[in-house]
Amino acid sequence: MLAVLPLPVAIIAAAAGEDRSCSTGTVSYVSFEPPLVAVPLAARGRTAELARRSGELSVSLLEQGQTELAVRASRSSGGDKFAEQEIPPLDAPAGLLAPAVAGSSAVLWCRVVGEHAHGSASLFVAEICTHLEGGGSPLLRYQRQYRGLGSRVPVGEEADYPL
């Protein structure tokens, strides 16, 4: 049923102390002002645990050529998934902890402002502190397949919408 939703493919990462981890997921915007996003994570997963401990996470929106990274980041791990799965890290900006994925289409570094448990998942709401636009076309997931972004669709008049 949920496969009908076209979603951006993201790697969500968090770090606390010397520990770091990541997980394949997705992201949705919540608010334009303040800039908030929502990220679902496995409630008992290592990435969620580190996001809780540090109060931070990063969202790396993968580029179309990074499908294999999405697959590797989805694998189970009890340790540093960046090292174990050979996911190229991008260091967090000064003052932040969460690593990101090098070569991503875009990266959002965020502070967690809320968590909502639902079944086996937790929905993290996070405020964007800073971002990086890496270029490239974003990777999408639709109907259980990875896909690229299609061409722009012409419209007579754009909607008055903040995004």
Sequence and secondary structure as in RCSB ss.txt:
>XXXX:A:sequence
MLAVLPLPVAIIAAAAGEDRSCSTGTVSYVSFEPPLVAVPLAARGRTAELARRSGELSVSLLEQGQTELAVRASR
SSGGDKFAEQEIPPLDAPAGLLAPAVAGSSAVLWCRVVGEHAHGSASLFVAEICTHLEGGGSPLLRYQRQYRGLG
SRVPVGEEADYPL
>XXXX:A:secstr
 GGGS EE EEEEEEETTEEEEEEE  EEEETTTTEEEEEEETTSHHHHHHHHHSEEEEEE BGGGHHHHHHHTS
  SS HHHHTT  EE   TT    EETT SEEEEEEEEEEEEETTEEEEEEEEEEEEE  S BEEEETTEEEE  
     SS      
